[in-house]
């Protein structure tokens, strides 16, 4: 608009020829913008609907309750990312965490087994942040074993994103969506499940379930 105003202010007589070239430039810019959006759209993540997010939130809350009640059958195979097995050599096993990333809760199943094998299984339910599906961008933690210690090594994940609205909506002031809407927060669960024979003790200074 600024360019148009400057142009019209400089040209006192707007001839048909100038109108033609102006229209050509104007429509060319529109076509270039359209082509650019078509190419960029492949890298655009669309926000999830409130219905989907509400369902995911309810499933996450239910899973947390089940795990705290030791109902480990609620863990789904589709959410299993990897498993690792370690050989314990001492009665006490310490869980050591690095200080990077989000806290990863550890849930333990105590089993009747004469073997000294500790199985670690990492689960990750679908993760959403600000209504955007972010699971593909989240790096799974590394689970390492050394000298009878279980190390949880997490890498901090930074996601840079730009958002825009292509439509406008009018809201009643009393129904305006609050910034504290739980659907805008992090939805999903990351879980480390340990299958441990009863003859071993797990020492986790940050707490375990």
Residue frames relative to the residue before (quaternion, step in Angstrom):
aa qw qx qy qz dx dy dz
X 1.0000 0.0000 0.0000 0.0000 0.00 0.00 0.00
X 0.6325 0.5245 -0.3317 0.4635 3.57 1.01 -0.80
X 0.6430 0.5232 -0.3151 0.4620 3.55 0.99 -0.91
X 0.6549 0.5200 -0.3069 0.4545 3.58 0.99 -0.86
X 0.6565 0.5102 -0.3126 0.4593 3.57 0.95 -0.86
X 0.6508 0.5086 -0.3157 0.4671 3.56 0.98 -0.83
X 0.6596 0.5232 -0.3062 0.4443 3.53 1.00 -0.89
X 0.6955 0.4709 -0.2833 0.4629 3.57 0.88 -0.93
X 0.6327 0.5346 -0.3380 0.4469 3.58 1.13 -0.61
X 0.6741 0.4869 -0.2886 0.4746 3.57 1.15 -0.61
X 0.7420 0.3573 -0.1988 0.5313 3.55 1.10 -0.69
X 0.2563 -0.8004 0.5257 0.1316 3.57 -0.40 1.18
X 0.7602 0.2745 -0.1547 0.5681 3.56 1.02 -0.76
X 0.1768 -0.7995 0.5692 0.0746 3.59 -0.47 1.21
X 0.1350 -0.8332 0.5352 0.0329 3.54 -0.09 1.33
X 0.6523 -0.5255 0.3697 0.4021 3.63 -1.17 0.48
X 0.6296 0.5448 -0.3446 0.4337 3.59 1.01 -0.74
X 0.6529 0.4954 -0.3118 0.4806 3.55 1.02 -0.83
X 0.6177 0.5447 -0.3402 0.4539 3.57 1.05 -0.76
X 0.6321 0.5422 -0.3232 0.4495 3.58 1.00 -0.84
X 0.7113 0.4497 -0.2691 0.4684 3.59 0.79 -0.98
X 0.6077 0.5427 -0.3516 0.4610 3.54 1.10 -0.65
X 0.6564 0.5059 -0.3058 0.4687 3.58 0.97 -0.87
X 0.6288 0.5385 -0.3334 0.4510 3.59 1.02 -0.82
X 0.6737 0.4860 -0.2913 0.4743 3.59 0.89 -0.95
X 0.6509 0.5364 -0.3146 0.4355 3.56 0.96 -0.90
X 0.7122 0.4387 -0.2577 0.4835 3.58 0.82 -0.96
X 0.5981 0.5574 -0.3631 0.4469 3.60 1.10 -0.58
X 0.6391 0.5153 -0.3171 0.4747 3.55 1.03 -0.83
X 0.6458 0.5236 -0.3183 0.4555 3.57 1.01 -0.79
X 0.6591 0.5008 -0.3075 0.4694 3.59 0.97 -0.86
X 0.6362 0.5232 -0.3275 0.4629 3.60 0.99 -0.82
X 0.6561 0.5079 -0.3084 0.4653 3.58 0.96 -0.88
X 0.6461 0.5231 -0.3158 0.4574 3.58 1.01 -0.83
X 0.6548 0.5028 -0.3088 0.4723 3.59 0.93 -0.89
X 0.6369 0.5333 -0.3247 0.4523 3.58 0.99 -0.84
X 0.6678 0.4995 -0.3015 0.4623 3.59 0.92 -0.89
X 0.6301 0.5375 -0.3360 0.4485 3.58 1.05 -0.74
X 0.6785 0.4728 -0.2897 0.4819 3.59 1.00 -0.79
X 0.7000 0.4756 -0.2759 0.4557 3.58 0.95 -0.85
X 0.5596 0.6520 -0.3861 0.3355 3.59 1.11 -0.63
X 0.5818 0.5892 -0.3778 0.4143 3.59 1.17 -0.44
X 0.7178 0.4114 -0.2412 0.5072 3.59 1.20 -0.45
X 0.5417 0.6265 -0.3890 0.4033 3.57 1.28 0.20
X 0.2219 -0.7525 0.6061 0.1310 3.55 -0.93 0.93
X 0.2898 -0.7645 0.5530 0.1606 3.56 -0.74 1.05
X 0.5013 -0.6465 0.4758 0.3231 3.57 -1.06 0.69
X 0.4859 -0.6629 0.4918 0.2873 3.53 -1.15 0.70
X 0.5605 -0.6004 0.4469 0.3545 3.56 -1.17 0.51
X 0.6297 -0.5427 0.3994 0.3865 3.56 -1.22 0.49
X 0.6131 0.5585 -0.3494 0.4360 3.58 1.08 -0.68
X 0.6671 0.4868 -0.2958 0.4801 3.58 0.93 -0.88
X 0.6710 0.5042 -0.2973 0.4552 3.57 0.91 -0.92
X 0.6414 0.5188 -0.3281 0.4603 3.57 0.98 -0.80
X 0.6425 0.5166 -0.3180 0.4682 3.58 1.01 -0.79
X 0.6610 0.4982 -0.3034 0.4721 3.58 0.96 -0.88
X 0.6365 0.5296 -0.3269 0.4555 3.58 1.00 -0.78
X 0.6677 0.4932 -0.2995 0.4704 3.58 0.92 -0.88
X 0.6526 0.5046 -0.3192 0.4665 3.60 0.99 -0.78
X 0.6406 0.5222 -0.3241 0.4603 3.58 1.03 -0.76
X 0.6634 0.5020 -0.3022 0.4654 3.57 0.92 -0.91
X 0.6531 0.5046 -0.3116 0.4709 3.58 1.01 -0.79
X 0.6338 0.5286 -0.3268 0.4606 3.58 1.01 -0.80
X 0.6338 0.5271 -0.3304 0.4596 3.59 0.97 -0.80
X 0.6546 0.5033 -0.3092 0.4718 3.58 0.96 -0.84
X 0.6605 0.5165 -0.3107 0.4477 3.58 0.91 -0.91
X 0.6732 0.4990 -0.3052 0.4525 3.58 0.92 -0.89
X 0.6551 0.4982 -0.3191 0.4698 3.58 0.99 -0.75
X 0.6813 0.4274 -0.2706 0.5291 3.59 1.24 -0.45
X 0.4816 -0.7121 0.3912 0.3284 3.55 1.38 0.33
X 0.4054 0.6688 -0.5047 0.3656 3.56 1.04 0.80
X 0.0555 -0.8676 0.4942 -0.0030 3.55 0.49 1.26
X 0.5069 0.6384 -0.4282 0.3901 3.58 1.25 -0.15
X 0.5588 0.6084 -0.3864 0.4101 3.61 1.24 -0.24
X 0.5388 0.5956 -0.4087 0.4335 3.60 1.23 -0.25
X 0.2612 -0.8014 0.5254 0.1162 3.57 -0.69 1.12
X 0.5633 -0.6176 0.4425 0.3247 3.52 -1.08 0.80
X 0.6341 0.5583 -0.3316 0.4199 3.59 1.05 -0.71
X 0.6885 0.4560 -0.2743 0.4927 3.59 1.23 -0.41
X 0.5036 0.6488 -0.4243 0.3814 3.59 1.28 -0.06
X 0.2173 -0.8011 0.5494 0.0954 3.58 -0.71 1.12
X 0.7760 -0.2108 0.1296 0.5802 3.61 0.98 -0.73
X 0.1907 -0.7466 0.6220 0.1389 3.55 -1.33 0.33
X 0.0666 -0.7739 0.6287 0.0378 3.54 -1.21 0.62
X 0.1974 -0.7783 0.5879 0.0979 3.55 -1.11 0.76
X 0.0949 -0.8009 0.5911 0.0104 3.55 -0.91 1.00
X 0.3719 -0.7068 0.5612 0.2171 3.54 -1.26 0.56
X 0.2428 -0.7839 0.5581 0.1227 3.58 -0.57 1.19
X 0.2073 -0.8011 0.5550 0.0844 3.56 -1.03 0.84
X 0.7646 0.2475 -0.1559 0.5743 3.59 1.25 -0.28
X 0.6578 -0.5481 0.3541 0.3763 3.54 -1.23 0.48
X 0.7593 0.3331 -0.1773 0.5301 3.58 0.96 -0.89
X 0.0921 -0.7793 0.6197 0.0101 3.54 -0.91 1.05
X 0.1993 -0.8042 0.5539 0.0826 3.54 -0.71 1.11
X 0.2793 -0.7287 0.6035 0.1636 3.55 -1.06 0.87
X 0.0726 -0.8037 0.5905 -0.0090 3.58 -0.68 1.14
X 0.1269 -0.8030 0.5813 0.0342 3.57 -0.83 1.04
X 0.3781 -0.6611 0.5798 0.2896 3.54 -1.19 0.48
X 0.5722 -0.6430 0.4080 0.3045 3.58 -1.23 0.31
X 0.5715 0.6056 -0.3744 0.4081 3.60 1.26 0.09
X 0.8015 0.3193 -0.2251 0.4527 3.53 -1.17 0.64
X 0.6706 -0.4931 0.3769 0.4062 3.53 -1.35 -0.13
X 0.6006 -0.5677 0.4273 0.3666 3.53 -1.23 0.50
X 0.1986 -0.7768 0.5912 0.0870 3.55 -0.88 1.02
X 0.2966 -0.7778 0.5224 0.1847 3.62 -0.42 1.14
X 0.2431 -0.7579 0.5945 0.1146 3.53 -1.13 0.82
X 0.0817 -0.7767 0.6243 0.0192 3.57 -0.83 1.05
X 0.1889 -0.8210 0.5366 0.0479 3.56 -0.87 1.00
X 0.1634 -0.7315 0.6547 0.0979 3.51 -1.11 0.88
X 0.2249 -0.7690 0.5849 0.1265 3.57 -0.76 1.05
X 0.0921 -0.8284 0.5525 -0.0052 3.58 -0.68 1.11
X 0.4368 -0.6503 0.5526 0.2846 3.56 -1.26 0.49
X 0.3143 0.7333 -0.5380 0.2719 3.55 -0.17 1.28
X 0.3928 -0.7213 0.5249 0.2232 3.54 -1.00 0.86
X 0.5639 0.6083 -0.3840 0.4057 3.58 1.24 -0.22
X 0.4297 -0.7070 0.5086 0.2384 3.55 -1.26 0.42
X 0.4426 0.7185 -0.4335 0.3160 3.58 1.21 0.42
X 0.1751 -0.7509 0.6327 0.0728 3.53 -1.03 1.00
X 0.1414 -0.7962 0.5844 0.0678 3.57 -0.72 1.06
X 0.1240 -0.7815 0.6101 0.0409 3.56 -0.84 1.05
X 0.0390 -0.7965 0.6031 -0.0184 3.58 -0.77 1.06
X 0.1951 -0.7870 0.5790 0.0856 3.56 -0.79 1.07
X 0.0868 -0.7882 0.6092 0.0018 3.54 -0.83 1.13
X 0.0132 -0.7825 0.6224 -0.0068 3.53 -1.16 0.67
X 0.2407 -0.7584 0.5899 0.1378 3.55 -0.58 1.15
X 0.6819 -0.4701 0.3271 0.4549 3.64 -1.16 0.29
X 0.2205 -0.7948 0.5590 0.0846 3.55 -0.84 1.06
X 0.0333 -0.7789 0.6261 -0.0133 3.55 -0.95 0.97
X 0.0012 -0.7741 0.6331 -0.0065 3.55 -1.09 0.78
X 0.8176 -0.0131 -0.0638 0.5721 3.56 -0.68 1.14
X 0.6729 -0.5367 0.2516 0.4425 3.54 1.12 0.92
X 0.5986 0.5429 -0.3646 0.4627 3.60 1.26 0.20
X 0.4487 -0.6843 0.5141 0.2571 3.57 -0.98 0.90
X 0.0578 -0.8530 0.5180 -0.0266 3.60 -0.41 1.25
X 0.3530 0.7733 -0.4776 0.2220 3.63 1.21 0.01
X 0.6631 0.5134 -0.3416 0.4243 3.67 0.86 -0.77
X 0.7170 0.4541 -0.2476 0.4673 3.59 1.19 -0.48
X 0.5950 0.5706 -0.3570 0.4392 3.58 1.29 -0.11
X 0.3201 -0.7538 0.5487 0.1680 3.57 -0.85 1.03
X 0.4239 -0.7076 0.5064 0.2514 3.57 -0.80 1.00
X 0.5230 -0.6402 0.4509 0.3366 3.61 -1.04 0.64
X 0.4061 -0.6654 0.5622 0.2761 3.55 -1.29 0.40
X 0.1633 -0.7679 0.6143 0.0793 3.55 -0.93 0.94
X 0.0095 0.8241 -0.5614 0.0751 3.56 -0.46 1.25
X 0.2267 -0.7683 0.5904 0.0990 3.53 -1.25 0.60
X 0.1899 0.7750 -0.5829 0.1534 3.55 -0.84 1.00
X 0.8545 -0.0581 -0.0077 0.5162 3.56 -0.82 1.10
X 0.6995 -0.5079 0.2457 0.4386 3.51 0.84 1.12
X 0.5825 0.5259 -0.3927 0.4794 3.57 1.16 0.65
X 0.2796 -0.7432 0.5883 0.1529 3.53 -1.04 0.86
X 0.1442 -0.8125 0.5632 0.0429 3.56 -0.51 1.22
X 0.1529 -0.7497 0.6389 0.0796 3.55 -0.98 0.97
X 0.0374 -0.8148 0.5774 -0.0375 3.55 -0.38 1.27
X 0.0456 -0.8142 0.5784 -0.0208 3.55 -0.53 1.21
X 0.2734 -0.7451 0.5908 0.1450 3.52 -1.12 0.79
X 0.4535 -0.6924 0.4877 0.2775 3.56 -0.83 0.96
X 0.2064 -0.7873 0.5745 0.0866 3.54 -0.86 1.00
X 0.0786 -0.7809 0.6191 0.0272 3.57 -0.82 1.01
X 0.0943 -0.7940 0.6003 0.0146 3.55 -0.77 1.07
X 0.1452 -0.7865 0.5978 0.0539 3.54 -0.63 1.16
X 0.0968 0.8106 -0.5671 0.1091 3.56 -0.74 1.02
X 0.1994 -0.7294 0.6398 0.1370 3.50 -1.28 0.55
X 0.1215 -0.8023 0.5823 0.0506 3.55 -0.93 0.84
X 0.0056 0.7833 -0.6216 -0.0029 3.52 -1.22 0.53
X 0.3176 -0.7255 0.5796 0.1919 3.55 -1.22 0.55
X 0.2502 -0.7801 0.5589 0.1285 3.54 -0.85 0.98
X 0.7492 0.2609 -0.1924 0.5776 3.57 1.26 0.12
X 0.3025 -0.7328 0.5804 0.1860 3.54 -1.27 0.40
X 0.1163 -0.7885 0.6020 0.0483 3.54 -1.05 0.81
X 0.2992 -0.7351 0.5815 0.1787 3.53 -1.10 0.74
X 0.1202 -0.8042 0.5813 0.0308 3.55 -0.83 1.05
X 0.4812 -0.5938 0.5520 0.3335 3.49 -1.22 0.54
X 0.5478 -0.6574 0.3942 0.3352 3.59 -0.80 0.97
X 0.6679 0.5027 -0.3053 0.4560 3.60 1.06 -0.66
X 0.7264 0.4003 -0.2270 0.5104 3.57 1.23 -0.43
X 0.3795 0.7498 -0.4752 0.2608 3.57 1.26 0.12
X 0.5217 -0.6737 0.4347 0.2915 3.53 -0.88 1.01
X 0.3819 -0.7450 0.5061 0.2072 3.55 -0.76 1.06
X 0.5636 -0.5875 0.4608 0.3534 3.52 -1.23 0.53
X 0.6615 0.5043 -0.2951 0.4702 3.58 1.24 -0.42
X 0.3087 0.7603 -0.5124 0.2532 3.56 1.21 0.31
X 0.4241 -0.7331 0.4648 0.2583 3.65 -0.59 1.07
X 0.5835 0.5869 -0.3795 0.4136 3.60 1.17 -0.40
X 0.6462 0.5105 -0.3203 0.4682 3.59 1.24 -0.34
X 0.6206 0.5556 -0.3365 0.4392 3.56 1.24 -0.33
X 0.6969 -0.4402 0.3423 0.4509 3.56 -1.33 -0.05
X 0.0586 -0.7834 0.6187 -0.0063 3.55 -0.75 1.12
X 0.6097 0.5234 -0.4124 0.4293 3.55 -0.86 0.96
X 0.2537 -0.7767 0.5647 0.1159 3.56 -1.26 0.29
X 0.1544 -0.7401 0.6493 0.0825 3.53 -1.12 0.85
X 0.0251 -0.8340 0.5459 -0.0760 3.57 -0.68 1.12
X 0.1222 -0.7351 0.6594 0.0991 3.53 -1.15 0.75
X 0.1037 -0.8047 0.5844 0.0085 3.55 -0.56 1.22
X 0.1422 -0.7945 0.5886 0.0463 3.56 -0.74 1.12
X 0.1868 -0.7455 0.6322 0.0980 3.53 -0.98 0.95
X 0.0306 0.8520 -0.5099 0.1145 3.57 -0.14 1.35
X 0.4411 -0.6643 0.5287 0.2908 3.62 -0.91 0.85
X 0.5999 -0.6349 0.3641 0.3231 3.58 -1.03 0.81
X 0.6146 0.5759 -0.3607 0.4007 3.59 1.15 -0.39
X 0.6750 0.4612 -0.2963 0.4939 3.60 1.28 -0.04
X 0.2867 -0.7314 0.5966 0.1642 3.53 -1.26 0.59
X 0.2250 -0.7607 0.5955 0.1273 3.57 -0.97 0.90
X 0.1212 -0.7868 0.6043 0.0335 3.55 -0.74 1.11
X 0.0876 0.7786 -0.6093 0.1217 3.55 -0.49 1.25
X 0.3181 -0.7937 0.4892 0.1719 3.57 -0.25 1.28
X 0.6785 0.4770 -0.2896 0.4778 3.59 1.18 -0.49
X 0.6243 -0.5648 0.3275 0.4288 3.54 1.29 0.07
X 0.0109 0.7763 -0.6303 0.0055 3.57 -1.13 0.65
X 0.3816 -0.7315 0.5275 0.2024 3.55 -1.29 0.38
